[in-house]
């Protein structure tokens, strides 16, 4: 740990990694809360995995993989959203198909690109230590867009997430905001790719918000606590993995996963105890 | 008196099954109208047509002189089942505030008028003390009042309720209907119910629906009518209120 701290002071690349982790945590705290309470983890997983198609294409055609990821994420978000809104009977099968086909397309592109196979693992599992400085700027802009849109339309998002039919009856354009929400998830997925990679994204997107949901009863608090937790897991995972030279992505995910399991068990027993107490008071 | 809701020769079917056939029906301003009928008789479908959530295959639906979808903000709606998860992390106040969407300004935060409207709606239903509770902590009857408050907070001209008391006990049922009777002084009310005997104490008129409009009457509801509506004699349970 001390080695990590001294490296943090002396090594600019580590400072950039840390900044990238914090920027990603902001996105996962805010949007992850929406994903958790709306229970669309599977949809978010589909968006996250099909992103590989865009990254593979970017590598093959020689443009920025993160830009490719963003385009692919938005396209697959709109596609999945369209399926959800218009083709509900086959929803889960179709999303599963998009999930796998996106990855297959990406793998084919990467296989056809000479000398790029080594980048595959970092797309899949992240490599926070190798975040280019320009990508941090890109992530910062994505965060700003995210916060601006959520800030302006928070009530509409809440209405759509809380009760779609009622929102429609209040004149909220539900389909538009639903698709916009999926696009924000797409942006968040791109934010998280450098940190934990697209396979592990779904854990960092949902676990901090799910833990927060064990303890608070408002979306605002969930977002705040999830952001703090996401930052702690990212920084903690980075610190733990640094000295033994472990990959940071999986370390971060294991840290978040363990915290979630402990919190789930704790809140389960807390609920049981409260139920018992309420009975003993009333009898 | 003017007509606030008009259905003219309306038919609707889900796939091959006709749900409503050739319905001619209207509601006058200030009425307290009960819609009764057997399950799958088309009651909820008729509400959805009036709310503009679905469109009829034939015929026209008019609400306050316009198409239903254009008049949604004039209608307060209380669904049979809440369209949200009971453990959703939201307070009563925030949930009721969502009823203000489409009434006040759209961007950014709520204003003082929105909060005042919520306070007033909760006070009217004697539920002010619930404002800061999470909705997960509400009883069935409390939740029903909150759904009603959410429908009222936009100051609608018409209130539509789909089986508002199907999941709560009798005492709270009459409590809710006492509130509705009070609200009827300023609102047109449309309420769907399966409990024809109970609502006959409150409503000014009853429409009986079983795919077609079986009756549309101000007459007293008697056993003969119920038999006609349900197609077979049913034993009446005595209600004492």
Contacts between the chains, C-beta under 8 A, distances in Angstrom:
chain1	res1	chain2	res2	distance
A	37	B	88	6.3
A	37	B	89	6.4
A	39	B	85	7.9
A	151	B	108	7.5
A	152	B	107	5.6
A	152	B	108	6.4
A	153	B	107	7.5
A	154	B	108	8.0
A	154	B	109	7.9
A	155	B	97	7.8
A	155	B	98	7.1
A	155	B	101	6.1
A	155	B	109	7.8
A	155	B	110	7.2
A	156	B	101	7.1
A	156	B	106	7.6
A	158	B	90	7.7
A	158	B	94	7.6
A	158	B	98	6.7
A	159	B	98	5.0
A	159	B	101	5.6
A	162	B	84	5.1
A	162	B	88	6.0
A	162	B	90	6.4
A	162	B	95	7.0
A	162	B	98	6.4
A	163	B	82	7.2
A	163	B	83	4.1
A	163	B	84	4.5
A	163	B	98	7.4
A	164	B	83	6.6
A	165	B	53	7.3
A	165	B	79	7.0
A	165	B	83	4.7
A	166	B	77	7.3
A	166	B	79	7.4
A	166	B	83	5.7
A	166	B	98	7.1
A	166	B	99	7.9
A	166	B	150	7.5
A	167	B	98	7.4
A	167	B	101	7.1
A	168	B	53	7.0
A	168	B	72	8.0
A	169	B	51	6.1
A	169	B	53	7.5
A	169	B	72	5.3
A	169	B	75	7.2
A	169	B	77	5.4
A	170	B	72	7.2
A	170	B	73	7.1
A	170	B	98	7.1
A	170	B	99	6.8
A	170	B	101	4.2
A	170	B	102	4.2
A	170	B	154	7.2
A	171	B	72	5.6
A	171	B	73	5.5
A	171	B	101	7.0
A	171	B	102	3.7
A	172	B	101	5.6
A	172	B	102	7.0
A	213	B	89	6.3
A	216	B	89	6.6
A	217	B	89	4.6
A	217	B	90	7.3
A	217	B	91	6.9
A	217	B	134	4.0
A	217	B	136	7.2
A	218	B	89	5.7
A	218	B	90	6.7
A	218	B	91	6.6
A	218	B	94	7.2
A	219	B	89	6.1
A	219	B	90	7.1
A	222	B	89	6.1
